[in-house]
Amino acid sequence: MGTENEVSQSRRSLLRHTMMAGTSLAFAPRLWTGQVVDNRQSAKMSDHEFEFGEAGIMSLQQKMKSGEISARSLTEAYLARIAKVDQQGPGLRSVIEVNPDALAIAEAVDKERRDKGPGGWLHGIPVLVKDNIDTSDRMQTTAGSLALVGSKPAADAEVVRRLRQAGAVLVGKTNLSEWANIRSSHSTSGWSGRGGLTKNPYALDRNACGSSSGSGAAVSANLCSVAVGTETDGSIVCPASANGIVGLKPTLGLISRAGIIPIAHSQDTAGPMARTVQDVAILLEVLAGVDPRDDATSASTGKTPTKYLSSLDPNGLRGARLGIARRYFGFNDAVDVLMNQLIQEMKNAGAIIVDPADLDSHGKFDETELLVLLYELKTDLNRYLASRTDAEVKTLAELIAFNKKNKDREMPYFAQDLFEKAQAKGPLSEKEYTAALAANHSLAREHGIDAVMEKFHLDALVAPTGAPAWLTDLINGDHAVGGSSNAAAVAGYPNINVPAGFISGLPVGISFFGRAWSEPTLLKIAYAFEQLVKARKAPQFLQTVHT
């Protein structure tokens, strides 16, 4: 469901395209300075011209409650915004498809409000979902691949069912790194055969990261209120950082994966992406829950609150014990300077800083992670494709053949070596796989995150999410520099990115991660950090930035 991040010399460096490039020291934390701009888009594209600007869910609900707006008028405004910014103008290409039934859904929600009164926080709120999440409607679900165009899933994914039940308006699907970036070791994040290239709204020649590229860029550009992304390793937190928004990769099993095109069941999860921690908490309340179609969700029973909003506390840093995972630093001098300043600010706000607080197993599960992903990809994707009874491809082998047959459209920039390596793997009963999976869990959990948190009595671990967005390069692919998503991803533990500041006009994020089911604690800390630094600034759709 998305693999983006840094790693050692193994394929983790190929899978993990987390926050790359950007080595300038010309920066000002949290301020829009230190940049020279070329070819600025017309001022009418500036975010402040949008009627609803950076409006959050609660403010939009207040407007609907007062009658100032309706779900239909709100949906119309976002659809117009998508046409103006995504399809024309800057041409972000973050939305792969607009829902032809969006206005009808909005009208039905308005009628429900008139007949029964307002529903929950998402009632009437425009939402985008990633194009690897099944919708059994008139939209496609393709993972960005031409191989699934024209095929219809049998049912909505569980997360989509929950969104519909909550009264959300599904306005469309977001573009992504094709097949959640598991096809090639030389891929360009945000590119898909069906959707083309997603651009970063802060500088159009920079990458939006991925694989939830479209979800990150669309939320940042105010093309929706909130979006749903997916992650296997870094694919929520990396685009959240690169696009200056909040993204939460939850504990594996908190949110159902049923009806989501898979990479690997031991790490895949969906998660909320929004401009604020508050909106992430609201969306998480809707998405989380037990689902009989996903056995992993049974583990969440009795371990999660019914209201994540109650966790938010502007004083949440006071007394919080934060461990600084220093081994995730050092890939970018400017990022290190910014993070060190922010660590001091958190300390001034009452946090107890333990520095360093590194995982003893840091770097020891890079190669076994890739091995597990390749084994599970073949098994899990074959199972999923078999459920798409009207699709042209039913197996990974047939998908590989389809790409070869259509290489001018599907492989104009990079090939499919990871697909081919996965196809060569055997069943999940093989000792190579079972040993690698056991090693992953041991090294990332009890000898990783759990061990260091217990040793220092921590509430969360802290690290830079990555470097500023790198220049998109369709010839050479992504350029890895650094990131911190792998421990939480391999462990199946939660990780939240929050906007932390800007370097040369490009956003960077900070990650808070911890033990399984610690979302309430992480949300509390993340919200307090967000209120302290107020780093989020809307993008201006610049053609480029110079350092």
C-alpha positions as CSV (number, residue, x, y, z in Angstrom):
1,M,0.0,0.0,0.0
2,G,3.0,2.2,-0.4
3,T,6.7,2.0,0.2
4,E,8.6,5.2,0.5
5,N,11.7,5.9,2.7
6,E,15.4,5.8,3.2
7,V,17.5,2.7,3.9
8,S,20.9,1.2,3.6
9,Q,22.4,-0.2,0.4
10,S,19.7,-2.9,0.1
11,R,16.5,-2.4,-1.9
12,R,15.2,-0.4,1.1
13,S,17.1,2.4,-0.6
14,L,15.1,1.5,-3.7
15,L,11.8,1.1,-2.1
16,R,12.1,3.9,0.3
17,H,11.9,7.2,-1.5
18,T,11.3,9.3,1.6
19,M,12.1,13.0,1.7
20,M,15.0,13.4,-0.6
21,A,17.3,16.2,-1.9
22,G,17.7,19.7,-0.5
23,T,21.0,20.4,1.2
24,S,20.8,24.2,1.6
25,L,21.2,25.8,5.0
26,A,19.3,28.9,3.9
27,F,16.2,28.4,5.9
28,A,14.0,30.0,8.6
29,P,12.0,27.6,10.8
30,R,8.3,27.9,10.3
31,L,8.7,31.1,8.2
32,W,8.2,31.5,4.5
33,T,11.7,32.8,3.8
34,G,15.0,31.7,2.3
35,Q,13.8,31.3,-1.3
36,V,14.2,32.9,-4.7
37,V,11.2,32.3,-6.9
38,D,10.9,31.9,-10.7
39,N,7.8,31.9,-12.9
40,R,5.2,32.3,-10.2
41,Q,1.7,31.2,-11.2
42,S,-1.0,33.8,-11.6
43,A,-2.0,35.3,-8.3
44,K,-5.5,34.0,-8.9
45,M,-4.1,30.6,-8.2
46,S,-3.1,31.6,-4.7
47,D,-4.8,29.7,-2.0
48,H,-6.3,32.8,-0.3
49,E,-8.5,33.2,-3.4
50,F,-10.3,30.0,-2.6
51,E,-13.6,30.6,-0.9
52,F,-12.9,28.1,1.9
53,G,-9.2,28.6,2.2
54,E,-7.7,26.4,4.9
55,A,-11.1,25.7,6.5
56,G,-11.2,22.7,8.8
57,I,-14.0,20.2,9.4
58,M,-15.4,22.0,12.4
59,S,-15.7,25.4,10.8
60,L,-17.3,23.9,7.7
61,Q,-19.8,22.1,10.0
62,Q,-20.7,25.4,11.7
63,K,-21.3,26.9,8.3
64,M,-23.6,24.1,7.3
65,K,-25.4,24.2,10.7
66,S,-26.1,27.9,10.3
67,G,-27.4,27.4,6.7
68,E,-24.6,29.6,5.3
69,I,-23.6,26.7,3.0
70,S,-24.9,23.3,2.1
71,A,-23.1,20.0,1.4
72,R,-24.0,20.6,-2.3
73,S,-22.6,24.2,-2.4
74,L,-19.5,23.0,-0.6
75,T,-19.0,20.1,-2.9
76,E,-19.5,22.4,-5.9
77,A,-16.8,24.7,-4.6
78,Y,-14.3,21.8,-4.2
79,L,-15.1,20.4,-7.6
80,A,-14.5,23.8,-9.1
81,R,-11.2,24.1,-7.2
82,I,-10.1,20.7,-8.6
83,A,-10.9,21.8,-12.2
84,K,-9.1,25.1,-11.7
85,V,-6.0,23.9,-9.9
86,D,-5.6,20.2,-10.6
87,Q,-6.9,19.8,-14.1
88,Q,-5.9,23.3,-15.4
89,G,-3.7,26.1,-14.0
90,P,-0.8,24.5,-12.1
91,G,-2.0,21.1,-13.3
92,L,-1.2,19.1,-10.1
93,R,-2.8,15.9,-11.4
94,S,-3.4,14.8,-7.8
95,V,-6.9,13.8,-8.5
96,I,-7.0,10.8,-10.9
97,E,-10.8,10.9,-11.2
98,V,-13.8,13.0,-10.1
99,N,-16.8,11.2,-8.8
100,P,-19.7,11.7,-11.3
101,D,-22.1,11.1,-8.4
102,A,-20.5,13.6,-6.0
103,L,-23.3,16.2,-6.3
104,A,-26.0,13.6,-6.0
105,I,-24.4,12.3,-2.8
106,A,-24.2,15.9,-1.4
107,E,-27.9,16.5,-2.2
108,A,-28.8,13.3,-0.4
109,V,-26.8,14.4,2.6
110,D,-28.5,17.8,2.6
111,K,-31.9,16.1,2.6
112,E,-30.8,13.9,5.5
113,R,-29.7,17.0,7.4
114,R,-33.1,18.6,6.8
115,D,-35.1,15.5,7.7
116,K,-33.1,14.2,10.7
117,G,-30.7,17.0,11.7
118,P,-26.9,17.1,11.5
119,G,-25.0,13.9,11.7
120,G,-21.4,13.4,12.8
121,W,-18.4,15.6,12.0
122,L,-17.9,14.1,8.5
123,H,-21.5,14.7,7.5
124,G,-21.4,16.6,4.2
125,I,-17.6,16.9,4.2
126,P,-15.8,16.4,0.8
127,V,-13.3,13.6,1.0
128,L,-10.8,12.1,-1.5
129,V,-9.6,8.5,-1.3
130,K,-6.6,6.9,-2.9
131,D,-7.0,5.0,-6.1
132,N,-6.0,1.6,-4.6
133,I,-9.1,1.7,-2.3
134,D,-12.2,-0.1,-3.7
135,T,-15.3,1.9,-4.5
136,S,-18.1,-0.1,-6.0
137,D,-19.6,2.8,-7.9
138,R,-19.1,4.6,-11.2
139,M,-15.4,5.4,-10.3
140,Q,-12.5,3.2,-11.2
141,T,-10.2,1.4,-8.7
142,T,-6.9,0.8,-10.5
143,A,-3.9,1.5,-8.3
144,G,-3.0,3.8,-11.2
145,S,-2.6,0.9,-13.6
146,L,-4.2,0.6,-17.0
147,A,-4.5,-3.1,-16.3
148,L,-7.5,-2.6,-14.1
149,V,-9.3,0.1,-16.1
150,G,-12.9,-0.9,-16.8
151,S,-13.0,-3.5,-14.0
152,K,-15.3,-2.9,-11.1
153,P,-14.8,-4.2,-7.5
154,A,-17.5,-6.3,-6.1
155,A,-18.0,-4.1,-3.0
156,D,-16.8,-0.9,-1.3
157,A,-13.7,-1.2,0.8
158,E,-14.5,-1.1,4.5
159,V,-13.1,2.4,4.9
160,V,-15.3,3.6,2.0
161,R,-18.3,2.0,3.6
162,R,-17.5,3.8,6.9
163,L,-17.1,7.1,5.0
164,R,-20.5,6.7,3.3
165,Q,-22.1,5.8,6.6
166,A,-20.7,8.9,8.2
167,G,-22.3,11.0,5.5
168,A,-19.0,12.1,3.8
169,V,-19.1,13.1,0.2
170,L,-16.7,11.1,-1.9
171,V,-15.6,13.7,-4.5
172,G,-13.1,11.5,-6.2
173,K,-10.0,9.3,-6.3
174,T,-6.4,10.5,-5.9
175,N,-3.4,9.6,-8.1
176,L,-0.5,7.6,-6.6
177,S,2.8,6.0,-7.3
178,E,1.5,3.1,-9.5
179,W,0.8,-0.1,-7.5
180,A,1.8,1.9,-4.4
181,N,5.4,2.0,-5.7
182,I,6.2,-1.7,-5.5
183,R,6.7,-2.2,-9.2
184,S,10.2,-0.9,-9.8
185,S,13.3,-0.1,-7.9
186,H,13.9,2.9,-10.2
187,S,10.4,4.5,-10.0
188,T,9.4,8.1,-9.8
189,S,7.1,8.7,-6.9
190,G,3.7,10.1,-7.9
191,W,3.7,8.7,-11.4
192,S,1.1,6.2,-12.7
193,G,0.3,4.9,-16.1
194,R,-3.3,6.0,-15.8
195,G,-2.8,9.3,-13.9
196,G,0.5,10.7,-15.0
197,L,2.7,12.6,-12.6
198,T,1.5,14.3,-9.5
199,K,3.2,17.6,-8.8
200,N,4.1,19.2,-5.5
201,P,2.0,22.3,-4.9
202,Y,4.8,24.2,-3.3
203,A,7.1,23.9,-6.3
204,L,5.7,22.2,-9.4
205,D,9.1,20.7,-10.4
206,R,9.5,19.0,-7.0
207,N,8.2,15.6,-6.1
208,A,5.1,15.0,-4.0
209,C,6.6,11.8,-2.6
210,G,4.3,8.8,-2.3
211,S,2.9,6.5,-2.7
212,S,-0.1,8.5,-1.4
213,S,1.2,11.4,-3.6
214,G,-2.2,12.6,-4.8
215,S,-3.8,12.4,-1.3
216,G,-0.9,14.5,0.1
217,A,-0.9,17.1,-2.7
218,A,-4.7,17.4,-2.9
219,V,-5.1,18.0,0.8
220,S,-2.3,20.6,0.8
221,A,-3.8,22.4,-2.2
222,N,-7.3,22.5,-0.6
223,L,-8.9,20.3,-3.2
224,C,-10.8,18.5,-0.4
225,S,-11.2,18.7,3.4
226,V,-9.4,15.4,4.2
227,A,-8.2,12.4,2.3
228,V,-7.4,8.7,2.9
229,G,-4.0,7.4,2.0
230,T,-2.3,4.0,2.5
231,E,1.1,3.0,3.7
232,T,3.4,0.0,3.7
233,D,6.5,2.0,4.7
234,G,6.5,5.7,4.5
235,S,3.7,6.2,2.0
236,I,1.5,8.4,4.2
237,V,4.1,10.2,6.3
238,C,6.5,11.0,3.4
239,P,3.9,12.7,1.2
240,A,2.5,14.4,4.3
241,S,5.9,15.9,5.0
242,A,6.7,16.8,1.4
243,N,3.3,18.5,1.0
244,G,3.1,20.2,4.4
245,I,0.2,18.4,6.0
246,V,-0.5,16.0,8.8
247,G,-0.5,12.2,8.1
248,L,-1.1,9.3,10.5
249,K,0.1,5.8,9.8
250,P,-1.9,3.9,12.4
251,T,-1.2,0.6,14.3
252,L,-1.7,-2.3,11.9
253,G,-5.2,-3.6,12.6
254,L,-6.7,-0.3,13.7
255,I,-8.2,0.3,10.3
256,S,-9.5,-2.4,8.0
257,R,-7.6,-3.3,4.8
258,A,-10.5,-5.1,3.3
259,G,-11.0,-3.9,-0.3
260,I,-7.6,-2.2,-0.6
261,I,-5.2,-3.3,-3.2
262,P,-2.4,-4.8,-1.2
263,I,1.4,-5.0,-1.1
264,A,2.0,-6.9,2.1
265,H,-0.4,-7.8,4.9
266,S,2.2,-7.6,7.6
267,Q,2.7,-3.9,7.0
268,D,-0.2,-2.5,4.9
269,T,-2.7,0.0,6.4
270,A,-4.8,2.9,5.4
271,G,-4.7,6.2,7.3
272,P,-6.0,9.7,7.5
273,M,-4.3,12.8,5.8
274,A,-5.4,16.3,6.6
275,R,-4.2,19.9,7.1
276,T,-4.5,19.7,10.9
277,V,-4.1,17.2,13.7
278,Q,-7.7,17.8,14.7
279,D,-9.0,16.8,11.3
280,V,-6.8,13.7,11.3
281,A,-8.4,12.7,14.7
282,I,-11.9,13.3,13.3
283,L,-11.2,11.1,10.3
284,L,-9.5,8.4,12.4
285,E,-12.7,8.1,14.5
286,V,-14.7,7.2,11.4
287,L,-12.1,4.9,9.9
288,A,-11.1,2.9,12.9
289,G,-12.9,-0.3,14.0
290,V,-13.2,-4.0,13.9
291,D,-14.1,-5.6,10.5
292,P,-14.9,-9.3,10.0
293,R,-13.3,-9.1,6.5
294,D,-9.9,-8.2,8.0
295,D,-8.8,-10.5,10.8
296,A,-6.1,-8.2,11.9
297,T,-8.6,-5.7,13.2
298,S,-9.8,-8.1,15.9
299,A,-6.6,-7.2,17.8
300,S,-7.9,-3.6,18.3
301,T,-10.9,-4.7,20.4
302,G,-10.8,-2.9,23.7
303,K,-7.5,-1.1,23.0
304,T,-8.8,2.0,21.3
305,P,-10.9,4.9,22.4
306,T,-14.2,5.8,20.8
307,K,-13.2,9.5,20.5
308,Y,-9.8,10.4,19.4
309,L,-10.7,14.1,19.6
310,S,-10.7,13.9,23.4
311,S,-6.9,13.1,23.2
312,L,-6.1,16.6,21.8
313,D,-4.5,18.9,24.4
314,P,-2.7,22.1,23.6
315,N,-0.6,21.5,26.8
316,G,0.2,17.9,25.7
317,L,3.9,18.4,25.6
318,R,4.1,19.3,29.3
319,G,5.6,16.3,31.1
320,A,5.8,14.2,27.9
321,R,8.9,12.0,27.7
322,L,10.2,12.2,24.2
323,G,13.2,10.1,22.9
324,I,15.2,11.6,20.1
325,A,16.1,8.8,17.6
326,R,19.4,10.4,16.6
327,R,20.4,7.6,14.1
328,Y,17.6,9.0,11.9
329,F,19.3,12.4,11.7
330,G,22.4,13.4,9.7
331,F,21.1,13.1,6.1
332,N,20.6,16.9,5.7
333,D,22.3,19.6,7.7
334,A,19.5,22.1,7.4
335,V,17.0,19.5,8.7
336,D,19.2,18.8,11.6
337,V,19.4,22.4,12.6
338,L,15.7,22.9,12.3
339,M,15.0,19.7,14.3
340,N,17.4,20.7,17.1
341,Q,15.7,24.1,17.4
342,L,12.3,22.4,17.6
343,I,13.5,19.9,20.2
344,Q,14.6,22.9,22.4
345,E,11.2,24.5,21.9
346,M,9.4,21.3,23.0
347,K,11.7,21.2,26.0
348,N,10.8,24.8,26.8
349,A,7.1,23.8,26.5
350,G,7.6,21.3,29.3
351,A,8.6,18.1,27.4
352,I,11.2,15.9,29.0
353,I,13.8,15.2,26.3
354,V,15.9,12.0,26.3
355,D,18.6,12.5,23.7
356,P,19.8,10.1,22.2
357,A,17.2,7.4,22.4
358,D,18.1,5.1,19.5
359,L,16.9,1.6,18.6
360,D,19.6,-1.0,19.2
361,S,18.3,-2.7,16.1
362,H,18.5,0.4,13.8
363,G,19.4,-0.7,10.3
364,K,19.3,-4.4,11.1
365,F,16.0,-5.3,9.4
366,D,16.3,-3.4,6.1
367,E,17.0,-6.5,3.9
368,T,14.5,-8.8,5.7
369,E,11.8,-6.1,5.3
370,L,12.2,-6.2,1.5
371,L,12.2,-10.0,1.5
372,V,8.9,-10.2,3.4
373,L,7.3,-7.6,1.1
374,L,8.2,-9.5,-2.0
375,Y,6.9,-12.8,-0.7
376,E,3.6,-11.2,0.6
377,L,3.2,-9.1,-2.6
378,K,2.9,-12.2,-4.8
379,T,0.4,-14.0,-2.4
380,D,-1.6,-11.0,-1.4
381,L,-1.9,-9.4,-4.9
382,N,-2.8,-12.8,-6.5
383,R,-5.6,-13.1,-3.9
384,Y,-6.9,-9.6,-4.6
385,L,-6.7,-9.8,-8.4
386,A,-8.7,-13.1,-8.3
387,S,-11.6,-11.1,-6.7
388,R,-11.7,-8.7,-9.7
389,T,-13.6,-11.2,-11.8
390,D,-14.0,-8.9,-14.8
391,A,-10.4,-7.6,-14.9
392,E,-8.1,-8.4,-17.7
393,V,-5.4,-9.7,-15.3
394,K,-6.0,-12.2,-12.5
395,T,-2.5,-12.9,-11.3
396,L,0.8,-11.1,-10.8
397,A,2.2,-13.1,-13.7
398,E,-0.6,-11.9,-16.0
399,L,0.0,-8.3,-14.8
400,I,3.7,-8.6,-15.6
401,A,2.8,-9.8,-19.1
402,F,0.3,-6.9,-19.5
403,N,2.9,-4.4,-18.7
404,K,5.3,-5.9,-21.2
405,K,2.6,-5.9,-23.9
406,N,1.8,-2.2,-23.1
407,K,5.3,-1.0,-22.2
408,D,5.0,2.2,-24.2
409,R,2.2,3.3,-21.9
410,E,3.0,1.5,-18.7
411,M,6.8,1.4,-18.7
412,P,8.0,4.6,-20.5
413,Y,10.2,5.6,-17.6
414,F,10.9,2.6,-15.4
415,A,10.3,-1.2,-15.6
416,Q,9.0,-3.8,-13.2
417,D,12.0,-5.6,-11.6
418,L,10.3,-5.8,-8.2
419,F,7.2,-7.5,-9.7
420,E,9.5,-10.0,-11.4
421,K,11.4,-10.6,-8.1
422,A,8.2,-11.1,-6.3
423,Q,6.9,-13.5,-9.0
424,A,10.0,-15.7,-8.5
425,K,9.2,-16.2,-4.8
426,G,7.5,-19.3,-3.4
427,P,4.6,-19.6,-0.9
428,L,4.4,-18.1,2.5
429,S,5.2,-21.5,4.0
430,E,8.9,-21.2,2.9
431,K,11.4,-21.0,5.7
432,E,13.1,-18.0,4.1
433,Y,9.9,-16.0,4.5
434,T,8.9,-17.2,8.0
435,A,12.4,-16.5,9.3
436,A,12.5,-13.0,7.8
437,L,9.1,-12.1,9.2
438,A,10.0,-13.3,12.7
439,A,13.2,-11.3,12.5
440,N,11.4,-8.2,11.4
441,H,8.9,-8.4,14.3
442,S,11.6,-9.2,16.9
443,L,14.0,-6.4,15.7
444,A,11.4,-3.7,15.2
445,R,9.2,-4.5,18.2
446,E,10.6,-6.1,21.3
447,H,14.3,-5.3,20.4
448,G,13.4,-2.0,18.7
449,I,10.6,0.4,19.6
450,D,9.4,-1.4,22.7
451,A,12.9,-1.8,24.1
452,V,14.0,1.8,23.8
453,M,10.7,3.1,25.0
454,E,10.7,0.8,28.1
455,K,14.4,1.6,28.8
456,F,13.8,5.4,29.0
457,H,10.1,5.3,30.0
458,L,9.1,7.2,26.9
459,D,5.8,8.4,25.6
460,A,7.0,8.8,22.0
461,L,10.1,8.7,19.8
462,V,10.9,11.7,17.7
463,A,12.8,12.0,14.3
464,P,12.7,14.1,11.2
465,T,10.3,12.6,8.7
466,G,12.7,13.4,5.9
467,A,14.3,16.1,3.8
468,P,12.6,18.7,1.6
469,A,11.0,17.5,-1.6
470,W,13.5,16.5,-4.3
471,L,13.4,17.5,-8.0
472,T,11.3,15.1,-10.0
473,D,13.5,13.1,-12.3
474,L,11.7,10.7,-14.7
475,I,15.0,9.6,-16.2
476,N,16.9,8.5,-13.1
477,G,13.9,8.0,-10.7
478,D,13.9,9.2,-7.1
479,H,17.0,10.2,-5.2
480,A,17.0,8.8,-1.7
481,V,18.4,10.9,1.1
482,G,16.8,10.0,4.4
483,G,13.8,9.3,6.5
484,S,12.5,7.6,9.6
485,S,9.4,5.6,8.8
486,N,10.9,2.0,8.7
487,A,10.8,1.0,12.4
488,A,7.2,1.9,12.9
489,A,6.3,0.4,9.5
490,V,8.0,-2.9,10.1
491,A,6.7,-3.2,13.7
492,G,3.2,-2.3,12.6
493,Y,3.2,0.6,15.1
494,P,1.7,4.1,14.7
495,N,3.6,7.1,13.3
496,I,2.3,10.7,12.8
497,N,3.9,13.4,10.7
498,V,3.3,17.1,11.6
499,P,4.5,20.1,9.6
500,A,7.7,21.4,11.3
501,G,8.9,24.2,9.1
502,F,10.3,25.2,5.8
503,I,13.7,24.9,4.1
504,S,14.2,27.1,1.0
505,G,10.4,27.4,0.7
506,L,9.8,23.6,0.9
507,P,8.0,22.0,3.8
508,V,9.5,19.4,6.1
509,G,7.8,17.4,8.8
510,I,8.6,15.8,12.1
511,S,7.6,12.3,13.1
512,F,6.3,11.1,16.5
513,F,6.0,7.3,16.7
514,G,5.6,4.8,19.5
515,R,4.1,1.5,20.8
516,A,1.1,-0.3,19.3
517,W,-2.3,1.4,20.0
518,S,-0.6,4.6,21.2
519,E,-2.5,6.8,18.8
520,P,-4.2,8.8,21.7
521,T,-0.8,9.7,23.1
522,L,0.7,10.5,19.7
523,L,-2.2,12.7,18.8
524,K,-1.9,14.5,22.1
525,I,1.8,15.2,21.6
526,A,1.3,16.0,17.9
527,Y,-1.5,18.5,18.6
528,A,0.5,20.3,21.2
529,F,3.5,20.5,18.9
530,E,1.3,21.8,16.1
531,Q,-0.2,24.5,18.3
532,L,3.3,25.5,19.5
533,V,5.0,25.9,16.1
534,K,2.1,26.6,13.7
535,A,4.2,25.6,10.8
536,R,1.5,24.9,8.2
537,K,1.5,27.4,5.3
538,A,-0.7,27.0,2.2
539,P,1.2,26.3,-1.1
540,Q,1.5,29.0,-3.8
541,F,2.0,26.7,-6.8
542,L,5.4,28.1,-7.6
543,Q,7.1,26.8,-10.8
544,T,10.4,26.3,-8.9
545,V,12.4,27.4,-5.9
546,H,16.1,28.2,-5.9
547,T,18.4,27.9,-2.9
